[in-house]
Amino acid sequence: MIEVIVKNILFFAQAAAPGYTLFLQARGDEERSLPIVVGQFEAQAIALALEQIRLERPMTHDLLSTVITHMTGGLDSVIIKSLRDGTFFAELNVRNGDEIQSIDARPSDAIALALRARVPIRVSQKVFEEASIPIPATSKLVSESEPSLAESVNAITRRAEQQFDLEKDLRSAVIQENYELAALIRDKLHALADRES
């Protein structure tokens, strides 16, 4: 088994099938990376975990991570174990008393959970050798991609926090009947909304 880290999540708008690709890189290996195509929801869940962004209400992966932590001995590791007909197969290794129980999972879900639990992500040697690509090819793909999802999620989160703070300040200004300040805050909210559209 090869232990890997999540190196990039990239969006390819011009691809034959536009979508997100996750790049896994073996620790200390600057020569090859393993690309895995993931769905938008899973890409967002992985990006949120990478950026350590906590939402007010838990997303599905946050909920499942909490359930695993509280109802078992916790997540031990995840493994991307095989590749069949272009599809990757993974498993969660969950502690159950003195044993490790393996549960089938999609790689994207397994990685999203591993990042939340901060446990190792491993890929079988055979899968890595069969499906990895050279880093120069990865670098070319990075230059062809849209901004990374992690960057996009960070920007969206910052805007949401700004909007939340401005709305709170606006309510406070209205309660205090400081309408001049309320008008200034309202204009800032409009400017923020205009930047988003």
BALUM-954958 format. One record per residue (C-alpha): residue in three letters; x, y, z. Coordinates in steps of 0.5 Angstrom, whole numbers. Example, Ala and Ser with C-alpha at 12.3 -4.5 7.8 and 13.67 -1.06 7.14 Angstrom:
2
  residuo      X      Y      Z
      ALA     25     -9     16
      SER     27     -2     14
***
This chain:
197
  residuo      X      Y      Z
      MET      0      0      0
      ILE      2      7     -2
      GLU      0     13      3
      VAL     -2     19     -1
      ILE     -4     26      0
      VAL     -9     30     -3
      LYS     -5     35     -8
      ASN    -11     38    -12
      ILE    -18     39    -13
      LEU    -19     42    -20
      PHE    -25     44    -25
      PHE    -24     42    -32
      ALA    -30     46    -36
      GLN    -27     45    -43
      ALA    -26     37    -42
      ALA    -31     32    -46
      ALA    -35     31    -39
      PRO    -34     38    -35
      GLY    -32     36    -28
      TYR    -28     36    -22
      THR    -21     31    -22
      LEU    -18     30    -15
      PHE    -10     29    -15
      LEU     -7     24    -10
      GLN      0     24     -9
      ALA      5     19     -6
      ARG      8     22      0
      GLY     15     24     -2
      ASP     14     23     -9
      GLU     15     29    -14
      GLU     14     24    -20
      ARG      7     22    -21
      SER      0     23    -18
      LEU     -7     19    -19
      PRO    -13     23    -22
      ILE    -20     21    -19
      VAL    -26     24    -22
      VAL    -31     26    -17
      GLY    -38     29    -17
      GLN    -39     36    -15
      PHE    -42     35     -8
      GLU    -36     30     -6
      ALA    -31     35     -9
      GLN    -34     41     -4
      ALA    -34     36      2
      ILE    -27     34      0
      ALA    -25     42     -1
      LEU    -29     44      6
      ALA    -25     39     10
      LEU    -18     41      7
      GLU    -19     48      8
      GLN    -22     46     15
      ILE    -28     50     14
      ARG    -34     48     19
      LEU    -41     50     17
      GLU    -46     52     22
      ARG    -50     45     20
      PRO    -47     39     19
      MET    -46     36     11
      THR    -47     29     10
      HIS    -40     27     11
      ASP    -39     31     17
      LEU    -45     27     20
      LEU    -43     20     18
      SER    -36     22     21
      THR    -39     24     28
      VAL    -43     17     27
      ILE    -37     13     26
      THR    -33     17     32
      HIS    -39     16     37
      MET    -41      9     35
      THR    -35      5     33
      GLY    -28      6     35
      GLY    -27     11     30
      LEU    -24     11     23
      ASP    -17      8     22
      SER    -16      9     15
      VAL    -18      9      8
      ILE    -16      5      2
      ILE    -17      5     -5
      LYS    -16     -2     -7
      SER    -18     -3    -14
      LEU    -19     -1    -21
      ARG    -24     -4    -25
      ASP    -27     -2    -32
      GLY    -24      5    -30
      THR    -28      5    -24
      PHE    -24      6    -17
      PHE    -26      2    -11
      ALA    -25      4     -4
      GLU    -26      1      3
      LEU    -27      5     10
      ASN    -23      1     16
      VAL    -27      2     22
      ARG    -24      0     29
      ASN    -29     -5     32
      GLY    -27     -7     39
      ASP    -20    -10     38
      GLU    -22    -11     30
      ILE    -22     -7     24
      GLN    -28     -8     20
      SER    -28     -6     12
      ILE    -34     -3      9
      ASP    -34     -1      2
      ALA    -34      6      0
      ARG    -33     10     -6
      PRO    -26     13     -6
      SER    -29     21     -6
      ASP    -33     19      0
      ALA    -28     15      3
      ILE    -23     21      2
      ALA    -28     26      5
      LEU    -29     22     11
      ALA    -21     21     12
      LEU    -20     28     12
      ARG    -25     30     17
      ALA    -22     24     22
      ARG    -15     26     20
      VAL    -13     18     18
      PRO     -8     16     13
      ILE    -11     15      6
      ARG     -7      9      2
      VAL     -8      6     -5
      SER     -6     -1     -7
      GLN      1     -1    -11
      LYS     -2     -4    -17
      VAL     -8      1    -17
      PHE     -2      7    -17
      GLU      2      4    -22
      GLU     -4      3    -27
      ALA     -7      9    -26
      SER     -2     15    -24
      ILE      0     20    -29
      PRO      7     24    -29
      ILE      7     30    -25
      PRO      9     34    -31
      ALA      2     32    -34
      THR     -1     34    -28
      SER      2     41    -28
      LYS      0     42    -35
      LEU     -7     40    -33
      VAL     -7     45    -27
      SER     -5     50    -32
      GLU    -12     48    -36
      SER    -16     48    -30
      GLU    -21     53    -27
      PRO    -19     56    -20
      SER    -19     50    -15
      LEU    -25     48    -12
      ALA    -21     50     -5
      GLU    -20     57     -7
      SER    -27     58    -10
      VAL    -30     55     -3
      ASN    -25     59      1
      ALA    -28     66     -3
      ILE    -35     63     -2
      THR    -34     62      5
      ARG    -31     69      6
      ARG    -37     73      2
      ALA    -42     69      6
      GLU    -38     71     13
      GLN    -38     78     10
      GLN    -45     78      9
      PHE    -47     75     15
      ASP    -43     81     19
      LEU    -46     86     15
      GLU    -53     84     16
      LYS    -52     83     23
      ASP    -49     90     23
      LEU    -55     93     19
      ARG    -60     90     24
      SER    -57     93     30
      ALA    -56    100     26
      VAL    -64    100     25
      ILE    -65     98     32
      GLN    -61    104     34
      GLU    -65    108     29
      ASN    -58    110     26
      TYR    -61    110     19
      GLU    -55    114     16
      LEU    -50    108     18
      ALA    -56    103     16
      ALA    -56    106      9
      LEU    -48    105      9
      ILE    -49     98     11
      ARG    -54     97      6
      ASP    -50    100      0
      LYS    -44     95      2
      LEU    -49     89      2
      HIS    -51     91     -5
      ALA    -44     92     -7
      LEU    -42     85     -4
      ALA    -49     82     -8
      ASP    -46     85    -15
      ARG    -39     82    -14
      GLU    -43     75    -13
      SER    -47     76    -20
***
